[in-house]
Amino acid sequence: MILDDFISITPTGLYCAYGDFYLDPQQPVTEAVISHAHGDHAIGGSQNVYCTAATESFMKHRYRKFAAVDFHIKPYHETFKIKDVAITFYSAGHILGSAQVLMEYQGVKYLYTGDYKIEPDATCEPFEFIQADVLITESTFANPGTKHPSAIDEIKKLNETNANIMLGAYALGKSQRIIQLLNTHCPTKNIMVHHSIMPFVKIYEDYGLKIGGYKMYDRKVMKSNLENQVYIVPPMVFHSYHKAINVVRVFASGWKNLQQQNGISLYISDHADWDAILETIQKVQPKQLWTLHGDGKHLKEYFEGKLEVKILNSKMND
């Protein structure tokens, strides 16, 4: 029997009372199961953190000695228990080390996707389709009007200009994907990376990811070469240099509002769009669908009379 209260929303985050643990808590807790290392899912300071090896590496870089008291590293497909709940990680395709969390209790399977995408990405493990009784899916872009274009087609748009480009991208995950795409599809571009992104790039390489060539940002290079330089910066830098001259401004995101006032739109998202969410639901074959991180009303309307849909919250994320 599916338990309606298996996962509950609390001020601290998603809580599983039957295992007495939190999924991606927003405050330090005793038992934290972490899907991936983005800051809105992985904070520092918890007692016991269960995650993949790559997630541990990213968290230790970001939070140093405050990352966790103890890490419990779990590879994909290895089942472990927290109290009476059996947990198994499966790749989520969001960033390196991202995991879906399959929880089994009293013969019922609950699958928490965390953030995910199902399209190919050479910089992280591919999404795995796992069948479950309850699918707890992110719904960041769960809107029938949202369809992400091909990331390859989007990155190729940068070949249309010879001007230097300031490219905003999240430091973890998006930047490494952009570097790999540029190397593969924009061979004339010289890639330079902001210093705050470099440690994450090195961690990717430590895990055997080949993202191609790049250099640390050099102001002299950028100033003396007015063509074919791409400078990848984190969002804070991108927005603080909103009046930067002699560059075309580009921001890699699935959000339309982040494309405004930029020289070239670059719709590259690391989240599932409407069609990808529907495909995931079809392959997981859940008896119930629970939605998180976004607006689940479109899914509720779409599946009315066919599948029970429960909207757990309406929190937006990046």
Secondary structure, 3 states (H helix, E strand, C coil): CCCCCCCEEECCEEEECCCCEEECCCCCCCEEECCCCCCCCCCCCEEEEEECHHHHHHHHHHHHHHCEEEEEECCCCCEEEECCEEEEEEECCCCCCCEEEEEEECCEEEEECCCCCCCCCCCCCCCCCCCCCEEEEEECCCCCCCCCCCHHHHHHHHHHCCECEEEECCCCCHHHHHHHHHHHHCCCCEEEECCCCHHHHHHHHHCCCCCCCCEECCHHHHHHCCECEEEEECHHHHHHCCCCCCCEEEEECCCHHHHCCCCEEECCCCCCCHHHHHHHHHHHCCCEEEEEEECCHHHHHHCCCCCEEEECCCCCCC
